[in-house]
Amino acid sequence: MNKKNAPLHPHRTGQLLAGVAWTVLLLGLWLWGRDLADGVAAQLATTGDVAAVGRPSGRQGPSHAHAPVPGSAATDPMGITIEALGVRAAGIAAQDLDGNELPAPPPPASPDTVSWYAGGPQPGEAGAALLVGRAGGDRGPGAGPLAVRRLTGLEPGQRVDVRRADGSTVRFTVEDVQLYDRDRFDARRVHAPHEGGRSELRLIVEDGAGGGAAAGRGGGPAKVVVVAAYLTSFQAGNAGAGPAS
């Protein structure tokens, strides 16, 4: 019999079929693994740390909130620093709410002092602590450090430090800045925390003479600017005199 036309030995046929089967199996596993890796990469491109790499240059994600810290009479707020506005250690004085449901603004003789509603949370405690600066609409170029035209220059992500009586410092990160017409301003809604369980801060300034009841500059309606911020770090009083980090 011609060797070229001789049938394959059954043993060799089995080896050939097994080899083909292994080749098909390995090819299938390779293709499946590549599809899986592509799918995982696609998910990572829109979530997690990979997304942070794709953020526009110079922009950062929101800071993580710090847990509220205990308050007492020994931790009343004493001074406020906003580096972005050049405000350094402006004084803080306790006040009650006025007829507009806001802490009474500091007296004209103390434009560099900020009022704090002592009946509410202290800066650092859970809830929204209320601070009010003197209106700048009826003052000249040397208006107080938290005048409306300056407070509206704050941007999300910038920091507000509040020094407390025990030497501790609570640092807040600006979340948003809102400007309201005085006749549409709902103080109680603004006072409400954005998220339960957080320590938050409200910096509020009314534009216009007479505590915001009169018209603002240029005859327009009086304005109220509200900066909302939340606690992002705490420095104990024995940790030094520098700002929180």
VEXLUM-64278 format. One record per residue: x, y, z of N, C-alpha, C in turn. Coordinates in steps of 0.02 Angstrom, whole numbers, padded with zeros to 5 digits, always signed. Layout:
XYZXYZXYZ/...
***
This chain:
+00043-00060+00000+00000+00000+00000+00044+00062+00000/+00021+00112-00039+00058+00174-00043+00056+00209+00025/+00116+00230+00052+00119+00262+00118+00083+00328+00118/+00081+00363+00058+00047+00427+00057-00027+00420+00069/-00057+00364+00047-00128+00354+00054-00147+00312+00115/-00096+00295+00156-00109+00253+00215-00147+00293+00267/-00200+00264+00298-00238+00300+00349-00195+00314+00410/-00212+00371+00445-00175+00389+00506-00189+00338+00560/-00139+00326+00599-00147+00281+00656-00196+00314+00706/-00240+00275+00734-00290+00303+00781-00257+00343+00838/-00199+00323+00861-00165+00359+00915-00144+00428+00892/-00117+00431+00831-00096+00496+00805-00156+00542+00792/-00211+00512+00768-00272+00552+00757-00296+00583+00821/-00294+00544+00875-00314+00571+00940-00270+00628+00963/-00205+00622+00952-00159+00675+00971-00173+00739+00932/-00187+00731+00867-00200+00788+00825-00264+00825+00847/-00316+00786+00862-00379+00817+00884-00370+00851+00952/-00332+00820+00997-00321+00851+01062-00282+00916+01055/-00233+00917+01009-00195+00978+00999-00238+01034+00972/-00283+01018+00924-00328+01068+00897-00374+01094+00951/-00400+01048+00993-00445+01069+01046-00411+01116+01095/-00349+01101+01113-00312+01145+01159-00299+01213+01127/-00284+01212+01063-00272+01276+01028-00334+01319+01029/-00392+01289+01014-00456+01326+01014-00471+01352+01084/-00460+01309+01135-00474+01329+01204-00430+01388+01225/-00365+01384+01211-00320+01438+01230-00337+01503+01194/-00355+01497+01130-00375+01557+01092-00437+01589+01123/-00485+01547+01142-00546+01573+01172-00533+01607+01239/-00490+01576+01280-00472+01607+01344-00437+01673+01335/-00394+01677+01285-00357+01740+01272-00404+01795+01251/-00452+01778+01206-00500+01828+01184-00546+01850+01241/-00567+01803+01283-00611+01820+01340-00574+01864+01389/-00512+01848+01403-00472+01888+01449-00461+01958+01424/-00450+01967+01359-00440+02034+01331-00504+02075+01336/-00562+02043+01322-00626+02080+01328-00638+02101+01399/-00622+02056+01447-00632+02072+01518-00588+02130+01539/-00525+02129+01518-00479+02183+01536-00502+02250+01506/-00527+02247+01443-00552+02309+01412-00612+02336+01450/-00656+02291+01473-00715+02313+01510-00697+02345+01576/-00650+02315+01613-00627+02344+01676-00595+02411+01665/-00554+02416+01613-00521+02481+01598-00572+02534+01583/-00626+02515+01547-00678+02565+01531-00713+02589+01594/-00724+02543+01643-00756+02564+01705-00710+02609+01745/-00646+02592+01748-00599+02633+01786-00590+02702+01756/-00604+02709+01693-00595+02774+01660-00647+02824+01684/-00702+02800+01714-00755+02846+01735-00765+02846+01810/-00730+02804+01848-00739+02803+01920-00671+02795+01953/-00670+02811+02018-00609+02798+02057-00553+02844+02040/-00492+02822+02055-00433+02864+02049-00416+02880+01977/-00434+02837+01930-00417+02851+01861-00453+02914+01837/-00515+02924+01862-00552+02984+01842-00517+03047+01866/-00484+03043+01924-00451+03103+01950-00395+03125+01904/-00363+03078+01871-00309+03096+01826-00335+03136+01767/-00397+03123+01748-00425+03158+01691-00458+03223+01706/-00457+03245+01771-00488+03309+01787-00448+03366+01757/-00481+03422+01741-00445+03479+01714-00390+03502+01761/-00335+03524+01735-00279+03546+01775-00299+03602+01822/-00277+03597+01884-00290+03650+01932-00354+03642+01972/-00395+03592+01955-00457+03581+01991-00451+03519+02034/-00478+03522+02094-00474+03467+02141-00544+03443+02158/-00547+03381+02179-00611+03354+02201-00628+03382+02270/-00690+03371+02293-00710+03398+02358-00669+03367+02414/-00654+03407+02465-00618+03382+02523-00664+03337+02565/-00633+03289+02599-00672+03246+02643-00692+03284+02706/-00754+03275+02727-00778+03309+02786-00746+03278+02848/-00730+03321+02896-00703+03299+02961-00762+03290+03008/-00758+03241+03051-00812+03230+03100-00818+03291+03145/-00878+03309+03167-00886+03365+03213-00845+03355+03276/-00825+03410+03307-00785+03407+03368-00826+03436+03426/-00814+03412+03486-00855+03436+03544-00845+03511+03556/-00896+03542+03583-00893+03613+03600-00911+03623+03673/-00889+03679+03700-00906+03698+03768-00896+03773+03774/-00908+03800+03833-00897+03872+03843-00824+03891+03831/-00779+03842+03839-00708+03856+03830-00687+03854+03757/-00734+03837+03712-00716+03832+03641-00756+03880+03598/-00782+03934+03628-00817+03985+03589-00770+04012+03534/-00797+04030+03476-00754+04058+03423-00727+04126+03441/-00665+04138+03425-00632+04201+03444-00608+04241+03384/-00589+04208+03330-00563+04244+03273-00571+04204+03209/-00574+04238+03152-00583+04206+03088-00529+04230+03040/-00502+04183+03001-00451+04198+02952-00472+04170+02884/-00471+04212+02833-00486+04190+02764-00429+04214+02721/-00380+04172+02710-00320+04192+02674-00336+04218+02604/-00386+04188+02572-00403+04207+02503-00426+04280+02498/-00452+04307+02554-00476+04376+02555-00429+04423+02593/-00375+04396+02618-00330+04437+02658-00357+04453+02727/-00406+04415+02750-00435+04425+02816-00397+04382+02866/-00367+04412+02916-00326+04375+02964-00347+04392+03035/-00372+04342+03069-00389+04347+03140-00439+04403+03155/-00489+04411+03111-00543+04458+03128-00580+04433+03190/-00598+04478+03235-00630+04458+03297-00700+04431+03287/-00724+04392+03334-00792+04363+03332-00825+04379+03399/-00887+04406+03396-00925+04423+03456-00992+04388+03455/-01013+04361+03511-01077+04326+03516-01135+04375+03512/-01188+04356+03475-01247+04398+03466-01309+04353+03465/-01367+04383+03478-01431+04348+03470-01458+04362+03400/-01510+04325+03381-01542+04337+03316-01582+04402+03318/-01582+04437+03262-01623+04497+03257-01690+04481+03224/-01727+04532+03205-01793+04521+03175-01790+04488+03107/-01731+04487+03076-01723+04454+03011-01699+04382+03017/-01701+04355+03078-01677+04287+03091-01603+04279+03076/-01565+04333+03086-01493+04331+03077-01460+04359+03140/-01399+04337+03155-01364+04369+03210-01357+04443+03196/-01367+04484+03247-01360+04557+03238-01289+04572+03214/-01281+04614+03163-01214+04629+03139-01175+04667+03191/-01109+04666+03186-01068+04703+03234-01082+04778+03228/-01069+04816+03280-01082+04888+03278-01036+04923+03228/-01057+04981+03203-01015+05017+03154-00945+05033+03180/-00939+05040+03246-00873+05056+03274-00826+04996+03272/-00853+04936+03256-00811+04876+03254-00821+04840+03187/-00803+04872+03132-00815+04841+03066-00775+04778+03054/-00720+04768+03092-00679+04710+03081-00698+04652+03127/-00755+04659+03161-00780+04605+03203-00838+04569+03168/-00841+04504+03176-00894+04463+03147-00939+04438+03203/-01004+04439+03192-01051+04415+03242-01063+04340+03235/-01071+04307+03292-01087+04235+03293-01150+04225+03334/-01196+04184+03307-01258+04169+03343-01243+04117+03397/-01238+04142+03459-01218+04098+03514-01272+04048+03533/-01334+04058+03510-01388+04011+03524-01386+03950+03479/-01344+03951+03428-01338+03894+03383-01272+03856+03395/-01254+03812+03347-01192+03774+03356-01130+03819+03354/-01079+03798+03390-01014+03829+03383-00981+03804+03319/-00938+03844+03288-00899+03818+03231-00860+03756+03252/-00873+03701+03219-00842+03637+03236-00892+03587+03262/-00946+03610+03292-00999+03565+03315-01043+03544+03256/-01082+03490+03266-01129+03468+03215-01182+03522+03204/-01202+03531+03142-01250+03583+03124-01216+03642+03090/-01255+03693+03075-01228+03751+03040-01218+03810+03088/-01156+03829+03098-01140+03888+03140-01149+03951+03097/-01179+04003+03126-01196+04064+03089-01148+04120+03108/-01116+04149+03059-01074+04208+03068-01098+04262+03021/-01101+04324+03046-01125+04381+03006-01075+04437+03009/-01058+04464+02950-01014+04521+02946-01054+04584+02934/-01023+04642+02947-01057+04706+02937-01064+04721+02864/-01123+04748+02845-01135+04767+02776-01085+04819+02753/-01067+04817+02690-01019+04864+02663-01049+04913+02614/-01117+04907+02601-01147+04949+02549-01147+05022+02566/-01147+05040+02631-01151+05110+02650-01084+05136+02674/-01030+05101+02657-00964+05120+02680-00918+05135+02621/-00863+05165+02636-00816+05182+02583-00771+05124+02565/-00715+05139+02529-00669+05086+02508-00639+05047+02565/-00639+05075+02626-00609+05040+02682-00659+04998+02721/-00713+04975+02689-00765+04937+02724-00735+04874+02754/-00772+04846+02803-00749+04789+02840-00727+04731+02796/-00688+04684+02824-00658+04632+02785-00707+04583+02754/-00768+04579+02779-00816+04532+02751-00872+04569+02715/-00857+04627+02686-00908+04663+02647-00930+04621+02588/-00991+04633+02564-01021+04592+02512-00975+04586+02451/-00947+04642+02429-00909+04641+02367-00846+04597+02373/-00824+04583+02434-00766+04540+02443-00787+04468+02456/-00840+04459+02495-00861+04391+02512-00883+04353+02449/-00912+04387+02401-00932+04354+02339-00872+04331+02298/-00812+04353+02316-00753+04331+02279-00727+04264+02302/-00755+04236+02356-00735+04169+02377-00757+04117+02327/-00719+04064+02322-00734+04010+02275-00735+03943+02311/-00774+03895+02286-00774+03828+02316-00703+03800+02320/-00688+03769+02377-00623+03740+02387-00576+03783+02429/-00592+03848+02435-00550+03892+02476-00566+03883+02550/-00520+03905+02592-00523+03887+02663-00543+03945+02708/-00576+03927+02762-00595+03975+02814-00575+03944+02880/-00530+03977+02917-00508+03952+02982-00541+03992+03038/-00565+03956+03088-00594+03988+03147-00554+03965+03208/-00526+04015+03243-00489+04000+03305-00536+04003+03364/-00530+03953+03408-00575+03948+03465-00539+03968+03530/-00578+03979+03582-00551+04008+03644-00499+03963+03677/-00503+03898+03664-00455+03852+03695-00391+03846+03654/-00384+03887+03602-00325+03885+03559-00330+03838+03500/-00383+03799+03497-00392+03753+03441-00415+03792+03379/-00406+03761+03321-00426+03791+03257-00467+03741+03218/-00525+03763+03194-00566+03721+03150-00563+03752+03080/-00548+03711+03031-00542+03734+02963-00601+03710+02922/-00631+03757+02886-00688+03742+02843-00668+03752+02770/-00698+03713+02726-00687+03720+02654-00751+03746+02622/-00745+03799+02583-00803+03830+02550-00836+03781+02502/-00902+03774+02510-00940+03729+02467-00976+03767+02411/-01007+03823+02428-01038+03865+02377-01048+03935+02404/-01060+03982+02357-01072+04052+02374-01136+04073+02337/-01185+04098+02374-01249+04117+02345-01264+04190+02360/-01295+04224+02313-01315+04294+02321-01391+04297+02313/-01425+04325+02363-01498+04328+02364-01522+04400+02363/-01580+04413+02333-01616+04475+02345-01644+04472+02416/-01640+04528+02452-01660+04527+02522-01733+04506+02531/-01777+04526+02485-01848+04509+02493-01863+04437+02476/-01813+04401+02448-01822+04330+02433-01779+04285+02478/-01749+04314+02527-01703+04278+02570-01741+04242+02625/-01734+04176+02627-01766+04135+02679-01712+04114+02728/-01708+04151+02784-01653+04139+02830-01653+04069+02858/-01711+04043+02877-01714+03977+02908-01691+03922+02859/-01707+03930+02796-01685+03881+02747-01609+03884+02738/-01582+03944+02739-01510+03952+02732-01474+03923+02793/-01505+03928+02852-01474+03903+02913-01470+03827+02914/-01513+03793+02877-01516+03720+02881-01453+03689+02852/-01425+03638+02886-01365+03604+02859-01378+03573+02791/-01328+03572+02749-01334+03539+02684-01336+03463+02692/-01299+03437+02740-01296+03365+02753-01299+03354+02828/-01343+03308+02849-01348+03293+02920-01284+03261+02947/-01268+03279+03009-01209+03250+03041-01144+03286+03028/-01145+03335+02983-01083+03373+02970-01080+03435+03013/-01019+03461+03021-01010+03528+03049-01003+03576+02991/-01047+03626+02989-01048+03673+02933-01044+03744+02959/-01029+03789+02913-01022+03860+02929-01060+03901+02878/-01093+03954+02902-01124+04002+02857-01094+04071+02871/-01065+04101+02821-01041+04170+02825-01092+04212+02788/-01123+04259+02822-01179+04297+02794-01165+04371+02800/-01176+04408+02746-01170+04480+02747-01229+04509+02708/-01262+04559+02737-01315+04595+02702-01287+04660+02675/-01306+04676+02613-01285+04738+02582-01340+04790+02591/-01320+04852+02604-01370+04905+02613-01371+04928+02685/-01389+04991+02696-01391+05020+02763-01449+04992+02802/-01446+04999+02867-01502+04980+02909-01512+04905+02914/-01457+04866+02913-01462+04794+02923-01495+04759+02865/-01495+04789+02806-01521+04754+02747-01592+04774+02730/-01626+04814+02771-01695+04833+02757-01699+04885+02702/-01646+04924+02694-01647+04977+02643-01620+04949+02578/-01629+04990+02526-01603+04970+02461-01527+04970+02462/-01499+04930+02417-01426+04926+02412-01399+04984+02372/-01334+04978+02354-01303+05031+02316-01335+05039+02248/-01338+05101+02224-01366+05113+02158-01441+05110+02156/-01475+05107+02214-01548+05106+02215-01577+05037+02202/-01537+04985+02192-01563+04918+02180-01583+04885+02245/-01613+04826+02240-01634+04791+02301-01575+04770+02343/-01585+04768+02408-01531+04746+02453-01515+04673+02439/-01452+04656+02449-01428+04589+02434-01404+04555+02498/-01407+04490+02498-01379+04450+02552-01333+04398+02520/-01271+04396+02541-01224+04345+02516-01214+04293+02570/-01217+04230+02550-01210+04175+02597-01156+04127+02572/-01104+04119+02612-01052+04071+02597-01064+04009+02640/-01071+03951+02609-01080+03888+02645-01014+03850+02643/-00993+03826+02701-00930+03788+02706-00941+03730+02754/-00895+03681+02752-00901+03624+02797-00833+03606+02826/-00834+03577+02886-00773+03562+02923-00731+03509+02887/-00667+03524+02877-00623+03476+02843-00561+03460+02884/-00545+03498+02937-00490+03479+02980-00495+03515+03047/-00460+03487+03096-00461+03513+03165-00391+03510+03193/-00370+03563+03225-00305+03565+03259-00317+03581+03332/-00295+03537+03375-00305+03547+03447-00265+03606+03472/-00285+03632+03529-00253+03692+03555-00181+03684+03574/-00159+03623+03589-00090+03612+03609-00046+03591+03551/-00072+03599+03489-00034+03577+03431+00006+03634+03400/+00006+03692+03431+00044+03749+03403-00003+03804+03381/+00026+03859+03363-00013+03918+03345-00028+03923+03272/-00002+03879+03231-00012+03884+03158-00083+03862+03140/-00103+03875+03077-00170+03857+03054-00177+03782+03047/-00239+03759+03046-00253+03687+03037-00229+03665+02969/-00218+03600+02963-00194+03573+02899-00239+03517+02877/
***
